[in-house]
């Protein structure tokens, strides 16, 4: 159904009837609010993307384009009962990539380059969550590694904490990581679970990335308290016979 309206909108657009073209592009999402009708978030996101492209390219209206693209970028969605999270799988879509690029282009044109790194981070996080939802640990950690490299995202305090955690013996490291995981917010349960599993595993290429990624989502004052407690516990641990 969405494809039918989309292709008909192209026909209207090519004949110069931009009002009819806009109406066809909007109809799926208009029905959603009028009739509490939902076709699945991937379809509605694609409709918003097409509408944003139309506003930007044919009406030269960047303000309305931004509103449409922002509906794709948002990780929550409309429902009769409120604003639930979109399915994690939508974070791995090319629709989200295209909308992020379009918004970045508009912001750059307006001299708001400083807002673009946040958009990049949001995209990488959504892609990591999509990978975590289907247990693709390597893909998840690859996206998070990119996020960690964004300017200003991983602070010196976080790096100091990460080095301390990674220096602990396995049992204490696992204890601290699990405690830090309970403090971390702003991610799906699937991603938290995979990060904890990776961060507490024996030495692997992704363990350091997982520890650092968890720290991006945890309040550093609470992490510092955990580390102080862990260091004290480490000093007070008696040396076993034979050591």
Buried (B, 14 or more C-beta within 10 A) or exposed (E): EBEEBBEBBBEBBEEEBBEBBBBBBBBBBEBBEEEEEBBEBBBBBBBBBBBBBBBBEEEEBBEBBBBBBEBBBBBEBBEEEEEEEBBBBBBBBEBBBBBBEBBBBBBEEEEEEEEBBEBBBBBBBBBBBBBBBEEBBEBBBBBBBBBBEBEEBBEEEBEBBBEBBBEBEEEBBBBBBEBBBEBBEEBBEBBBBBBBEBBBBEEEEBBBBBBBBBBBBBEBEEBBEBBEEBBEEEEEEEEEEEE
